[in-house]
């Protein structure tokens, strides 16, 4: 049985606030078998070592070319659109005349 792979953009870390360096794409294998609890330690694991492999590519096209050159079936996850920009607010806006929003307190 041939395994499938998943190609998706790399998510930014929790410590990253900007949108820079979001150009990398990750190639990872889908799990080949379900995880099971180890009888001695109770930790979850499996015998599928391909699930530990993650390859990084600079563009989506190079990741797809890698999979197609090796005859690997893949699922492409589209890039999410950027979140809308947050409108900056000031504390004084809570008390301005002609306010259309509800009071928060």
N, C-alpha and C positions, 0 to 999 in steps of 0.2 A: 504494500500500500504506500503510495507516494504521499509525502506530507505536503501541506500547503504552507505558504508563508504569508505574512502580512507586511505591507509597506505603508508607513504612515509618517507624518511629520513629527519631529522630536518636540515634546512639550517643554516649555520653559520651567525652570525650577521655582520653588517657592520663594527663593531669595532674589529672583530676577523680576524687576518691575517693568522694564522696557520691552520693546518689540524687536530689538536687535538680535542678531544671530539666530533667527528662526528659520534659517534656510536649510538646515540639515534634515535628512530623511533617514528613518530607521527601517531595517529589514530584520524581521524576527520570525522564527518558526512558530506555527500554532502548536499547542501541546499535542503530543502523539498518544498520550495515555493520561488517565485521570490520576490525580495525586491521592496518596493513601497515607495513613498515619503509621509512623514507624512504631513497632511494638515495644521497643526498648525506651525510646525517648519521648514518643508521642508527637514528634515533629512531622509536618507534612512534607512529602517528597515523592519522587517517582524515578523510574529508571530511564526516563527520556532525557538524554543529555543534550539533544539538539535545542531544547527549550532554553538552554542557558546561553545560546549563541545570539548575539545582537551585532549587526553590521551597520555602520553609519556611512551615508553617502552625502556628497555635497548638494546634489539635486535629485529631484524625483526621476528624471530621465535616466540617470546613471543607475539608480536602484532597479528600475524596470529592466534596463538593458542587462544587468547582472542576472536577474531571475530568468529572463528569456534566453540568454546565452547558455544557461545550464538546464533549461527545460523544466523550471520549477513553476508550479501553479501558484499564483499569488492573488491576494485580495488587496486592492488599492483603497486606502482610506483617504478621502478628500481632505484638503486643508480647510480648517474652519475659518469663516470670515472674522476679521478683527472686531473686537468689542467696540461699541460706540464710545466716543470720547465723553468723559465725565465733565459736565458743566461746572466750573468752579463757582462756589457760593461764598458769601460773606455773612458773618453773624448779623450784620445790620439789615440784611434782606428779610430777616424774621419780623422786623418792625416797620417796614416801609409802607407808605400809604398806597392804596390801590392793589394790595396783595391779592392774587387770585387763588393761591393754594390754601388748603386748610391749615389751621394751627396744629402744631405737633405737640402742644402741651396745654 
